[in-house]
Amino acid sequence: MTDIKNKVQGIDPNSKAQNIDNLIKDTNNIYHSLSIITRRAEQLCVAIKQELHGKLDEFAINSETIEEIQENKEQIEISKFYEKLPNPTIIATKEFMDGRLEYRKRERDNL
């Protein structure tokens, strides 16, 4: 994930009811649509987590004792920003509804 700010700009962080007809217009199957959204949300969750840890590690201070724990204002600000982000499921649903997800249906193997 290159820049999460651009990806979530304009997305309402609150969940809203979705019209099922809009969810199934491409797949004709609600379960298939939800599976696609779920897989994308899992990808986003991992990417956001890696990005957050990468940014927090830039400001990490390693100390030898537990008593030397210090608050780092940059880490706190970064954490607050990521807490305010929309849930990965909301982002994935928006991407799916806007037609920005590419997916393909796997053919079942005959056993």
C-alpha positions as CSV (number, residue, x, y, z in Angstrom):
1,M,0.0,0.0,0.0
2,T,1.7,3.1,-1.2
3,D,-0.3,6.0,0.4
4,I,-3.3,5.2,2.5
5,K,-4.3,8.9,2.7
6,N,-5.1,9.0,-1.0
7,K,-6.9,5.6,-1.0
8,V,-9.4,6.5,1.8
9,Q,-9.9,10.1,0.9
10,G,-13.6,10.8,0.6
11,I,-14.7,7.5,2.2
12,D,-17.1,7.8,5.1
13,P,-15.7,5.8,8.0
14,N,-19.2,4.9,9.2
15,S,-20.8,1.8,8.0
16,K,-24.0,2.1,6.1
17,A,-26.6,-0.3,4.8
18,Q,-26.0,-1.4,1.2
19,N,-28.5,-2.2,-1.5
20,I,-28.1,-5.9,-2.2
21,D,-29.0,-5.4,-5.9
22,N,-25.9,-3.2,-6.2
23,L,-23.7,-5.8,-4.5
24,I,-24.7,-8.6,-6.8
25,K,-24.9,-6.7,-10.1
26,D,-21.6,-8.0,-11.3
27,T,-21.5,-11.5,-9.7
28,N,-25.2,-12.4,-9.5
29,N,-24.4,-14.1,-6.2
30,I,-24.3,-12.3,-2.8
31,Y,-22.0,-14.9,-1.3
32,H,-19.5,-14.5,-4.2
33,S,-19.6,-10.7,-3.8
34,L,-19.1,-10.9,0.0
35,S,-16.2,-13.4,-0.6
36,I,-14.5,-10.9,-2.9
37,I,-15.0,-8.1,-0.4
38,T,-13.7,-10.2,2.5
39,R,-10.6,-11.2,0.7
40,R,-9.8,-7.6,-0.3
41,A,-10.5,-6.4,3.2
42,E,-8.0,-9.0,4.5
43,Q,-5.4,-7.7,2.0
44,L,-6.0,-4.1,3.1
45,C,-5.8,-5.1,6.8
46,V,-2.4,-6.7,6.3
47,A,-1.1,-3.8,4.2
48,I,-2.3,-1.1,6.7
49,K,-0.8,-3.0,9.6
50,Q,2.5,-3.3,7.9
51,E,2.5,0.4,6.9
52,L,1.6,1.4,10.5
53,H,4.3,-0.7,12.0
54,G,6.8,0.6,9.5
55,K,6.0,4.2,10.4
56,L,6.0,3.6,14.1
57,D,9.4,1.8,13.9
58,E,10.9,5.0,12.4
59,F,10.3,6.7,15.8
60,A,11.0,3.7,18.0
61,I,13.5,4.2,20.8
62,N,15.1,1.1,22.2
63,S,15.9,1.3,25.9
64,E,17.4,-1.3,28.2
65,T,15.0,-0.9,31.1
66,I,11.3,-0.8,31.4
67,E,11.5,2.3,33.6
68,E,12.7,4.4,30.6
69,I,9.5,4.2,28.6
70,Q,8.9,7.5,27.0
71,E,5.9,8.9,25.1
72,N,6.7,9.8,21.6
73,K,4.4,12.5,20.2
74,E,5.0,11.4,16.6
75,Q,4.0,7.9,17.3
76,I,0.9,9.0,19.1
77,E,-0.1,11.2,16.1
78,I,0.5,8.4,13.7
79,S,-1.6,6.0,15.8
80,K,-4.4,8.5,16.0
81,F,-4.5,8.9,12.3
82,Y,-4.7,5.1,11.7
83,E,-7.4,4.8,14.4
84,K,-9.6,7.3,12.5
85,L,-9.3,5.4,9.2
86,P,-12.3,3.6,7.8
87,N,-12.4,-0.1,8.5
88,P,-10.8,-2.2,5.8
89,T,-14.2,-3.8,5.1
90,I,-15.7,-0.4,4.4
91,I,-12.8,0.4,2.0
92,A,-13.1,-2.9,0.3
93,T,-16.9,-2.5,-0.1
94,K,-16.4,0.9,-1.6
95,E,-13.8,-0.4,-4.0
96,F,-16.1,-3.3,-5.1
97,M,-19.1,-1.0,-5.5
98,D,-17.0,1.4,-7.6
99,G,-15.8,-1.4,-9.8
100,R,-12.1,-1.0,-8.9
101,L,-11.5,-4.6,-7.9
102,E,-10.4,-7.2,-10.3
103,Y,-11.3,-10.8,-9.6
104,R,-11.9,-14.0,-11.5
105,K,-13.9,-17.0,-10.7
106,R,-12.0,-20.2,-10.2
107,E,-13.2,-23.3,-12.0
108,R,-13.9,-26.2,-9.7
109,D,-11.8,-29.3,-10.2
110,N,-13.8,-32.5,-10.8
111,L,-12.8,-35.0,-8.1
